[in-house]
Amino acid sequence: MALNPQVGGLNPYAVDLALNLGGKIVWFPTISSHAHLHHEEEGGSFPNATIQLRHAYPISILDEAGKLKPEVFDILEQIKAHDAILTGGHLPAAEIDLLITEAQRIGVQRILVNHPNFIVGASPEIAGEWAKKGVYIEHSVCMYDDFWGLRKKSMDFSTLEQYIAAAGVDKTILVSDTGQQNNVRPVDVIKIAIKQLRDRDYDEKSVRAMVGGNAGELLLG
């Protein structure tokens, strides 16, 4: 369940339905976060959806006083009760940090941060601090090559290595983030990423953990 306008935003009722139907992950706002919409306004682009949707309106987890909204607490309690995975979605790093702090205070056990250096704006140092708290740090390896025409310039692979070093191999998850319309197959992206990692002397155990084992541990462990 991604908490965007399509499901009513920060909607505890939608979360209740999704988790009781067997859902395992709750993403806080992605396409409707202020950070995502700002990225679009600055000229950033994303793969096209196969259907036309209304443009998202901005959703924040904070009220006018800068405090977490009441519905956020309700949602976190549900995530805890179902032992589901919490992700910060595309919220900015400062909001994700508050979310992680409160989630762990409540007792949420499984937490994931998506692509910290894309939209989220979290440095390797911040990602490393989250990892020390038990949070998994996910990276979209498609960003480190010119896999699709929308990407004006790929990120340097050394940037990914900085994040891996900061968070540690055991808290790093590498995903494709592809498979969209007119985009390459996820398996092909992962194969290229594996070769890049091996070429940079990451051992087989570390690579297997980052491209599969850690995600399995987060989901099933």
C-alpha positions in Angstrom: 0.0 0.0 0.0 1.4 3.4 -1.1 -0.2 6.3 0.8 -0.8 8.5 -2.1 -4.1 10.3 -3.1 -5.3 7.2 -5.0 -6.0 5.5 -1.6 -6.9 8.7 0.3 -3.4 9.7 1.4 -2.6 9.0 5.0 -5.7 6.8 5.3 -5.7 4.4 8.2 -8.8 2.6 6.8 -6.9 1.8 3.6 -4.0 0.5 5.6 -6.3 -1.6 7.7 -7.8 -3.2 4.6 -4.5 -3.8 2.9 -2.8 -5.4 5.9 -5.8 -7.5 6.8 -5.8 -8.8 3.2 -2.2 -9.9 3.6 -0.3 -6.8 2.6 3.3 -6.8 3.8 4.6 -3.2 3.1 3.3 0.3 3.7 5.0 3.1 1.7 4.5 6.6 3.0 3.8 9.1 0.2 5.8 8.5 -2.9 4.5 10.4 -6.0 2.7 12.8 -3.6 5.5 13.8 -1.3 6.7 17.4 -1.5 10.2 16.1 -2.4 8.9 14.1 -5.4 6.7 16.9 -6.7 9.6 19.4 -6.3 11.8 17.0 -8.3 9.2 17.1 -11.1 9.0 20.9 -11.0 12.7 21.1 -11.4 12.5 19.1 -14.6 13.0 15.6 -13.3 11.0 12.9 -15.1 9.9 9.3 -14.5 8.8 6.4 -16.6 5.3 6.7 -18.0 2.4 4.8 -16.4 0.3 2.6 -18.7 -2.8 4.4 -17.5 -3.5 8.1 -17.2 -3.9 9.3 -13.6 -4.7 12.6 -12.0 -1.7 14.5 -10.9 -0.9 14.0 -7.3 -1.3 16.7 -4.7 1.3 17.1 -2.0 1.0 15.1 1.2 3.1 15.7 4.3 3.2 13.6 7.5 3.7 16.8 9.5 1.0 19.2 10.7 1.4 23.0 10.7 3.4 22.9 14.0 5.9 20.4 12.5 4.6 17.5 14.5 3.5 14.1 13.2 -0.2 14.0 12.3 -2.5 11.8 14.4 -3.2 9.5 11.5 0.5 8.7 11.2 0.5 7.2 14.7 -2.6 5.2 13.8 -0.9 3.8 10.7 2.3 3.0 12.6 0.4 1.1 15.2 -1.2 -1.0 12.5 2.2 -1.7 10.9 3.4 -2.8 14.3 0.4 -5.0 15.0 0.8 -6.8 11.6 4.6 -6.9 11.8 4.6 -5.3 8.3 7.4 -3.3 6.7 7.4 0.5 6.9 9.1 2.5 4.2 9.5 6.3 4.1 8.6 6.4 0.4 9.7 9.6 -1.2 9.5 11.7 1.9 12.4 14.1 2.5 15.1 12.8 4.8 14.1 15.0 7.7 10.6 13.6 7.7 11.8 10.0 7.3 14.1 10.5 10.3 11.1 11.6 12.4 9.1 8.7 11.1 11.8 6.2 11.9 12.3 7.6 15.4 8.6 7.4 16.2 8.1 4.0 14.6 10.9 2.5 16.6 9.6 4.1 19.8 6.3 2.4 19.1 7.9 -0.9 18.3 7.9 -1.2 14.6 10.5 -3.8 13.7 10.9 -3.8 9.9 11.9 -0.5 8.3 13.2 0.3 4.8 14.4 3.5 3.2 14.2 3.8 -0.5 17.0 5.3 -2.7 18.3 7.8 -0.1 20.3 9.8 -2.7 17.4 10.2 -5.1 14.6 12.6 -4.1 14.9 11.7 -0.4 18.2 13.6 -0.1 19.9 11.6 2.6 23.7 11.6 2.7 25.8 8.4 3.2 26.3 9.5 6.8 22.6 9.8 7.5 21.9 6.4 5.8 24.7 4.9 7.9 23.0 6.2 11.1 19.7 4.7 10.1 21.4 1.4 9.3 22.9 1.4 12.8 19.4 1.6 14.1 18.5 -1.6 12.2 17.0 0.1 9.1 17.6 -1.4 5.7 18.8 1.0 3.0 17.5 0.2 -0.5 19.2 1.5 -3.8 17.8 1.4 -7.3 20.7 0.2 -9.4 19.1 1.4 -12.6 20.3 4.9 -11.6 23.9 3.9 -12.0 23.7 3.3 -15.8 21.8 4.8 -18.8 19.2 2.1 -18.7 16.4 4.2 -20.1 16.1 7.3 -22.2 14.6 9.5 -19.5 17.9 9.5 -17.6 19.9 12.5 -18.6 23.0 11.2 -16.8 23.7 8.1 -14.8 25.1 8.4 -11.2 28.7 7.3 -10.7 28.9 3.8 -9.2 31.4 5.1 -6.6 28.4 6.9 -5.1 26.7 3.6 -4.5 29.9 2.3 -3.0 29.9 5.1 -0.5 26.4 4.3 0.7 27.3 0.5 0.9 30.3 1.4 3.0 28.3 3.7 5.3 25.3 1.3 5.8 27.2 -2.0 5.6 26.6 -4.9 3.3 24.2 -6.5 5.8 21.8 -3.5 5.7 22.0 -2.7 2.0 19.4 -3.9 -0.5 19.9 -3.5 -4.3 16.8 -3.5 -6.5 16.3 -2.8 -10.2 13.4 -0.3 -10.0 12.7 -1.1 -13.7 10.0 -3.1 -15.5 7.9 -0.1 -16.4 6.5 0.6 -19.8 9.3 0.8 -22.4 11.9 0.0 -19.8 14.4 -2.8 -19.5 13.7 -6.0 -17.6 14.5 -6.1 -13.9 16.6 -9.2 -14.3 18.8 -7.6 -16.9 19.5 -4.6 -14.7 20.4 -6.8 -11.7 22.8 -8.9 -13.8 24.7 -5.8 -14.9 24.8 -4.6 -11.3 26.2 -7.9 -10.1 28.9 -7.7 -12.7 29.8 -4.1 -11.6 30.0 -5.2 -8.0 32.2 -8.2 -8.8 34.4 -6.1 -10.9 34.9 -3.9 -7.9 35.9 -6.9 -5.7 32.8 -7.4 -3.7 32.8 -11.1 -2.8 30.0 -13.5 -3.8 28.6 -13.6 -0.2 28.2 -9.8 -0.1 26.7 -9.6 -3.5 24.2 -12.4 -2.8 23.2 -10.6 0.4 22.6 -7.2 -1.3 20.7 -8.5 -4.3 18.5 -11.1 -2.5 19.4 -12.3 1.0 18.8 -9.1 2.8 15.5 -8.5 1.2 14.5 -12.0 2.1 15.5 -11.3 5.7 13.5 -8.1 5.9 10.4 -9.7 4.4 10.5 -13.1 6.0 13.1 -13.0 8.9 
